[in-house]
Amino acid sequence: MGKNEINISAIQMCAKIGDKKSNFTKVEKLFRNITNTDIVVLPEVWSIGWDCKIFQANAEYIHNSETISFLAQLAKDKQTVIIGGSIITKDKNGSYYNTCPVINQNGELVTTYDKAHLYSYYGCKEGEFITPGLAPVLVELDGVKLGLTICYDIRFPEIYRAYRQAGADILINCAAWASTKPIPWEMMTKSRAIENQTYMIAVNQYGPMNNNEYNLGHSRIIDYNGNVLSEILDGENIIQAKINLEDMYEFRDKCTILSDIRKSYEVKSL
């Protein structure tokens, strides 16, 4: 992986609720079709599926995690960076987190990001089971800076602008986004790329969850100008794209919109 061209792959899948073994097997099979890839991105809670009620029972300690060990072996086998979607983690103080692990080509855990914004609306109670993360995490790998977010974070442009101002080249959102909200997903994934002049990798789960609910799918790789380089609407598969950071830097030099941001936007009430 270098500063000029980066090969990105993303896995869209339907996780079987509460069945890590089945989900590991599915990811392992999908990985067999991945070649010549620098970064692979997985969706949110891919190893257990989206069901807040089972989160705590399936939580893992970061440094003794079977899911991270599984991903580490895949990373070494494929010699690729893995953005591991998210897993549910716990600490010794009894707190639980929705955590995105980043694993390098050598199978080493480089960093983690804990989901900052917890979705707790329309009957969903993530905030009752999970503790929000404290800060965004920008990780640099081989000179490429990646800004990490998870699902509901997409509704908060502030975190993406903070990443851009910190030097992000690529923004990532790993999601389990419901099929009832297709328009926000369509609009916001593009908007975060356009307004920050960055590549956007938005990877979502697909298919049934519990209680007749469904994940949307529609994983996509978007460039700094809002062009969709690769996407999949439904089904389980891999999307791939080659991105060019030099093209992005040239575009930023020509279109310097971020230099027009004001220090203050104090509103006058009349």
Secondary structure, DSSP 8 states (H G I E B T S, - for coil): --SSEEEEEEEE----TT-HHHHHHHHHHHHTT--S-SEEE--TTTTT-S-GGGTGGG-EEGGG-HHHHHHHHHHHHHT-EEE---EEEE-TTS-EEEEEEEE-TTS-EEEEEE-SS----TT--HHHH----SS--EEEETTEEEEEEEGGGGG-HHHHHHHHHTT-SEEEEEE--BTT-HHHHHHHHHHHHHHHT-EEEEEE-EEE-STT-EEE--EEEE-TTS-EEEEE-SSSEEEEEEEEHHHHHHHHHH--GGGG--S-------
